[in-house]
Amino acid sequence: MSRVSSMTDLENPLTSLTHEQRLYYAVVASLHGWGDPERAWNPHPGQALVGQALFVDGAKKIFVQCGRKWGKTEIIVYCLWRYALLNSNVSCYYICPEAKHAREIVWESVDRRGRKRIQGFGPAEFIEHIDNQNLRITFKNGSFIKVDGSDNVDAWAGISPHFLVLDEFRSFRPEFLPVMNPNRATFDAPMIVIGTPPEQLWLDRETPHHYVELAKETREEMGEGMPSFWIHRPSWDNPDPIIQAFLKTEKATLLRKGREYEWLREYGAELVPGSARKVFPSFCPDVSKPKSHMVSELTVAKIIRGEGGYGITRS
C-alpha cells in the first residue's frame, strides 16, 4: 500500500470499509445521533438487550414482557427503522390490536423533542414518501414501515412480511397470531411481541391467555437453544428521571389503596390476577370443585413474589 493511500485511510477510516460496512455505519450513526446532541439517542440496558437479540444474535422470535413506561415504543421504532434501512426492499409492519390504537401510539403522538414518534425518529433524508392516509413510510432504498391494526384478522392472511412487531399483545384477539404467524415463513421474518401482561391469565379453565402461552413458549424455546429470546423487565428499568419520579408516586398511591397486584402487573410486568383479593376467579368459576381444579393461594403468592415460572401450573 502506498504512503498516500495509507494516510488517506488514517484521515478517513471509512474509505477502507466495504459498501455494506459504510451503510451500517451511516444508518446506526444517524439513528443514535452520533455527533448530533439534538438527535442523540442511547437505549437503556434493557432496550439494548432487545436490539442485540435482533441484530446481533439473529433471534427470530422475541418476546418482551415489560411494564408500562419501560420504553417499548422507542426500542421497537428504532428496530423498525434500522431493519428497514439496512435491508433494501423489505416490508416492516408495526401492528397494534386496533388501527386507531396504532395511529395514536406511534403515528400521531410526539416525543419530548416534538418529533412524530415513528415518522421523525430518523433523519428525513432517508425517507422517500410518507403516506398519512395509509400510515406508511417508504424509504429511498425501497423498504417501508406500515402501521396498522389487527382488527380484520382475515385480511392478514397471505401477507408476507420481512419484519413484524406486535405491540400491546395482551389486547390482540387470540385468533390473530395463528393467521399471521405462517406468513413469516416466506422470508423467515423475525418478530417482536411486546407489552404488559393481561389481568386475565386464563381464557377459560383449560386455555391460558395467548400472551401467557406465547411468553412461556418463547422462554422454553430460548432455553432449548432455539432462535428465540424472552426478556422480563419492569418499568423501573427505565432510568429516565421523569419516569422514575412518576413511578415513585404511583407505587405509593397503589399500595396505599391496597392495589399491590396492579403495581406488580402494570409496572413490575408480573403475571398476577386482576385482584389480590380473588383466587383467579376466571380460572375456577365453580368453587364447589375440588381444590386440585383451582389455582391455590400458594400459587398466587409465588406469582406475586416472581417465583414458580409463569404461574400457569395448577396446584
Secondary structure, DSSP 8 states (H G I E B T S, - for coil): --HHHHHHHHH-GGGGS-HHHHHHHHHHHHHHTTT-TTT-----HHHHHHHHHHHTS--SEEEEEE-TTSSHHHHHHHHHHHHHHHSTT-EEEEEESSHHHHIIIIIS-B-TTS-BTTTTSS-GGGEEEEETTTTEEEETTS-EEEEEESSSGGGGTT---SEEEEESGGGS-TTHHHHHGGGGGTTT--EEEEE---S-SBSSSS-B-HHHHHHHHHHHHHHTT-SEEEEEE-GGG---HHHHHHHHHHHHHHHHTT-HHHHHHHTT-----S-TTSS-TTT-S-TTS-GGGS--HHHHHHHHTT-STTS-S--
